Amino acid sequence: MNKFNRLILLIVIAVSAAFILPRQAPVAPDASPQTTDTRLLQAFNELESDLQIEGSARIKKILPDDNKGSRHQRFLIQLSHGQTILIAHNIDLAPRVPDLKTGETIRFYGEYEWNNQGGVIHWTHKDPGEKHPHGWLEYRGLRYW
């Protein structure tokens, strides 16, 4: 393989890695978890949806992926006051968050939708159509979007 072909191969690998590997981002200051928890409880009590929210919570339970339609990695988080919320992370548009463990903390930015079980947070990925705010999950110092 000549130098030109090796250079092209290295460029292709670097560009591919930029799209496949999770992006690492510095941990930014978060709103107080109590403030976020209170806001999510309010949204649940008032049957509110379409709420863009950033926060953090402990992982309560890992659920099987939802493979109907767009594939979603699913797990439950539990807020400080006991409310549980489903996180539905689209793994057709964003990398899967690897090695999730119950009891550990995960940060999130996405859209809360009300349901009678506590609600769901989705849109935890970039919007390829650029019409919705980009969301993310952050776990063990890595941001997945």
C-alpha positions in Angstrom: 0.0 0.0 0.0 1.5 3.3 -1.0 1.6 6.5 1.2 -1.4 8.1 -0.5 -3.6 5.0 0.1 -2.5 4.8 3.7 -3.4 8.5 4.2 -6.9 7.9 2.7 -7.4 4.9 4.9 -6.4 6.9 8.0 -8.8 9.7 7.1 -11.7 7.2 6.5 -11.0 5.6 9.9 -10.9 8.9 11.7 -14.1 10.2 10.1 -15.8 6.9 10.9 -14.7 7.0 14.5 -16.1 10.5 14.9 -19.6 9.2 14.0 -19.4 5.8 15.9 -17.6 6.5 19.2 -19.4 8.4 22.0 -18.4 12.0 22.4 -16.7 12.9 25.6 -17.7 16.1 27.1 -16.6 17.9 30.3 -19.1 17.6 33.1 -21.0 20.9 33.3 -22.6 22.2 36.4 -26.1 20.8 36.7 -29.2 22.3 38.1 -29.7 21.2 41.7 -31.1 17.7 41.6 -33.7 18.7 44.1 -34.9 21.5 41.8 -35.0 19.1 38.8 -36.8 16.4 40.9 -39.4 19.0 42.1 -40.0 20.2 38.5 -40.5 16.6 37.3 -42.9 15.9 40.1 -44.9 19.0 39.3 -45.0 17.9 35.6 -46.3 14.5 36.6 -48.9 15.9 39.0 -50.1 18.4 36.3 -50.1 15.8 33.5 -47.6 18.0 31.6 -45.7 16.9 28.5 -43.2 18.4 26.0 -40.9 19.6 28.9 -37.3 20.0 28.0 -35.4 19.1 31.2 -31.8 18.5 32.4 -31.0 16.6 35.5 -29.5 13.5 37.1 -30.9 10.5 38.9 -30.0 7.0 40.1 -30.6 4.1 37.7 -33.3 1.9 39.3 -33.8 -0.9 36.8 -32.4 -1.9 33.4 -35.1 -2.9 31.0 -34.9 -4.9 27.7 -34.5 -2.8 24.5 -37.6 -1.8 22.7 -37.0 -3.1 19.1 -40.4 -2.2 17.6 -39.9 0.6 15.1 -36.9 2.7 16.1 -34.8 0.8 18.6 -34.6 2.2 22.1 -32.4 1.4 25.1 -34.7 1.5 28.1 -34.1 1.9 31.9 -35.8 3.4 34.9 -34.4 6.2 36.9 -35.6 7.1 40.4 -35.8 10.7 41.7 -35.1 11.7 45.3 -38.8 11.7 46.2 -39.4 8.2 44.8 -40.9 9.0 41.4 -39.6 6.7 38.7 -39.3 7.7 35.1 -38.6 5.7 32.0 -35.6 6.8 29.9 -36.1 5.7 26.2 -32.8 6.4 24.4 -33.0 6.0 20.6 -30.1 3.7 19.7 -30.8 4.1 16.0 -29.8 7.7 16.2 -27.3 7.7 19.1 -24.8 5.2 20.6 -26.0 2.8 23.3 -24.8 3.7 26.8 -22.7 0.7 27.7 -22.5 -1.2 31.0 -25.3 0.6 32.8 -25.5 -0.4 36.5 -28.3 0.0 38.9 -27.6 2.4 41.7 -25.3 4.5 39.7 -26.1 8.1 38.7 -26.8 9.2 35.1 -27.2 12.7 33.8 -29.8 13.5 31.1 -31.2 16.2 28.9 -34.3 15.3 27.0 -38.0 15.8 26.7 -40.4 14.6 29.5 -43.7 13.2 28.4 -46.4 12.4 31.0 -47.8 8.9 31.5 -49.6 7.4 34.6 -46.5 5.4 35.6 -44.3 8.4 36.2 -43.5 9.6 32.7 -40.8 9.0 30.1 -37.8 11.1 29.0 -36.9 10.7 25.3 -35.1 12.8 22.7 -31.8 12.0 24.4 -30.0 12.2 21.1 -29.3 14.7 18.4 -32.1 15.6 16.0 -31.0 14.8 12.5 -33.7 17.1 11.2 -32.4 20.0 13.3 -36.0 20.8 14.4 -35.9 19.7 18.0 -33.4 20.5 20.8 -30.5 18.0 20.9 -30.6 15.8 23.9 -28.0 13.5 25.6 -27.2 11.1 28.3 -24.0 11.3 30.4 -22.6 8.3 32.2 -19.3 7.8 33.8 -18.0 11.0 32.3 -19.0 10.3 28.7 -21.8 12.0 26.8 -23.9 10.0 24.4 -26.0 11.8 21.8 
